[in-house]
Amino acid sequence: MGHAGMAATVVRYLRSVGSPTSAAPEQGPEPVDALPRPDLRAVGEDERAPVSPAEFRAVLGNFASGVTVITAPPGEDERGPAGFACQSFASLSLDPPLVTFMVARTSTTWPRIARAGVFCVNILGAEQGELCRSFAVSGADKFAGVAHSPAPVTGSPQLDAVPAWIDCRIHAVHTGGDHLIVVGRVVAMGAAGEDGPLLFHKGRFGRLAD
């Protein structure tokens, strides 16, 4: 999918959720609203749910994952870049090179990334737990005191000292229950290879044993 096709995909998505695709020049920044939480049920009203949310989290917490920060450049009339901590990230395809991340439909950061049409995946290292926490806080200036530079193709913030980064354009967006599945086409990437990964397991940060 070329840049025009990617842009069309994002515009269709934004229109489907009622978000503006452009802002009038005489107006201030458009408010960023989260998507409504869908009314999802796997069973009927008179049936017992197969698993409780608490059990789901407890069992899935046994799966250790890496941790990333997804960033995007500021849009028109926006004061700064967008970013959020994300553990639901994975490689998807080698040819073409695609990656994916999942984001809650209630995220207020995602609409800004969708409007940008691009993002950078910053893979965090073992010593960057505090950096992750700063990007997990809603409503704060997440980039305060965080050194970064523009990724080479999209201009999305590439955080300093991360072990690896992946610069992407949005390729597709799919619904997945109370989350969205975002597919990115890789346009540039790099790795320092000097630090082990930051891991997340059972609600806690960890690292690989030597």
N, C-alpha and C positions, 0 to 999 in steps of 0.2 A: 504494500500500500504506500503510495507516494504521500508527499506533504499535503497535497490537496485532499486526498482521500482521508488522511488522518484528521484534517480540520473538519471535513464534513461529518465524520463519525462523532467528534466532540460536539459540534453544533446540534446534530440530531439528538444527542444525549441531553444537552442542556435544554433544548426545546421540550423534550419529553417530560422533564421534571419542572418545567415552568421557570427556569432561570433565564435571565437576560443574556443574549449573545453579544450585545454591545452596549455601550453607555453613551448617552447624548453628551456632547462636549460641555454643554452649559450646566450639567448636573454634577453633584458630588459623587463620591463612591457609592456604588450600589451595595445595599446590605447583603451580607453573606448568610444565607439560611441553610441549615442542615436539611437533608431530605426527611420526610416523615417516616417514622418507624412503621413498616408494613404490618398488617394484621395477618400473621402467619400461624397456621396450626397444622401439625402433622396428623392430628386425630380429630374426631368429632367432639362436639361439646360434651357429650355423654360418655366419652371414652377416657381412659387413663392415659396420660402422656407417656410415651415410651421411656424417656429419661428426663430428669429434672435439670434445670440450668446448673445447679450446684454440682451434680454428678458429672455433667458434661465437662465443666471446667476442671474438676478434679482429675478425671481420667485423661483428658487431652493435655493436662499439664505435665504428664509424664513424657511428652514428646519435647525434646530439647530443640530449640531453634536459635538461629543467629538473630541479630538485632540490626536494624537499619534506621536511618533517618531519610525520609522522602522529602525533597525540596523542590520548589518551583520559583521562577523569577516573579517579581511583582507585576501585576497587570496595570493597565492604564488607570491612573488616579488612585492606585494603591500605594500605601506609604512604605511598604517593605515586602520582602519575599515571604513565601509560605513554606511551612514545614511541619512534619509530625513524625513521631517515633512509630516504627512499624516492624513487627516481628513476622507478619504474614507475607513473606516475600520468597520468591523462588525463580529459578531459571525455567524457561518454558520450551524454547525451540532453539536449535542450532542454525537451521537454514529455513527461513530467515532468522536472524538473532532476535529472540523475543524473551522478555522477562515479565513477571506478573507480581502484583501485590494486591492485597485485599484491604478495603477500608470500610468502616462502619457507615451506614447510610446517614447516621446522625452526626457525622463529622462536619464541622464548620470549616475545616481546612480544605477538604476535598473539592468543593465548588471552585475555589481559587485555583487549584491545580488544574481542574478541568478547563477553566477558562484560559489558562496559560497554554494548554495543549502539549506541554512538555514537563519533564521532571528529571531529577537526578537521584539515584539511589546511592546513599552514602553508607557503606558497610562499616559498622563500628568495631573497634578493637577492644581487647580485654580490659583496658584501663579507662574506657570511655562510658562507664555506667552513669556518671553524673551528667554527661552530655545528653545521654538518652533521657534521663529524668527531666532535663530542662525542656526537651521537645515533647514530652508527654503531658505537660501542663497546659490546660486550656485557658485561653484568654491572656496569657502573659506574652511579653516580648521575647519570643524564643531565641532570637538571634542576638540578643544583648550580650556583648562580650565574646561572641563566637566568631572566630576568624574564618573567612571563606573567600573564595574567588569564583568567577564565572566558569561553569563547565564549558569546554571548547566549542560545542556546537549550539546548544540550546540556551546558554547563559544562566542555567539554573545554579543555585549555590552549591559549590563543591567544598565541603567542609575540610578545613586544614587537618592534617595528621590522621585522617582515616586510612585504614589499610587498603581500601579499594573503593572505587566509585564507578557508576554506570550511568551514562548520559542517554536519555531516551526521549522519543516523541510518543505521544499516546496513539496506540494502534487500534484499540477496541475497548469497549466498556460493556460488561455483562452484569446482570443481576444475579445475586447469590443469597437468597434469603434476606437477612437483615444487614448484609454486606454487599458491596460492589466488587467485582473482579476486574481490575484494570490491567490491560495488556500493553506493554511498552515495546516499541521497536528500538533496539540499541543503535545509537549513532556514534558513540565514542565511549571508551572505557580505559581504566588504568588501575594498577595495583602497585603498592610499595613493597608488600610482602615482608614487612619487618615486624609485624605484631600479630599475635594470635587473635582469634575472634572473641567478641563478647557473646556469651551464651545466655539464654533465658530458659529456666527449668523450674517448674512448680512455683512460679511466682517470684523467683529469685534470680539474680545475675550470677553467672559462674564463668569459668574458663576451662580450657583444655588442660589436663594434667601433663606435666613434662615427662 
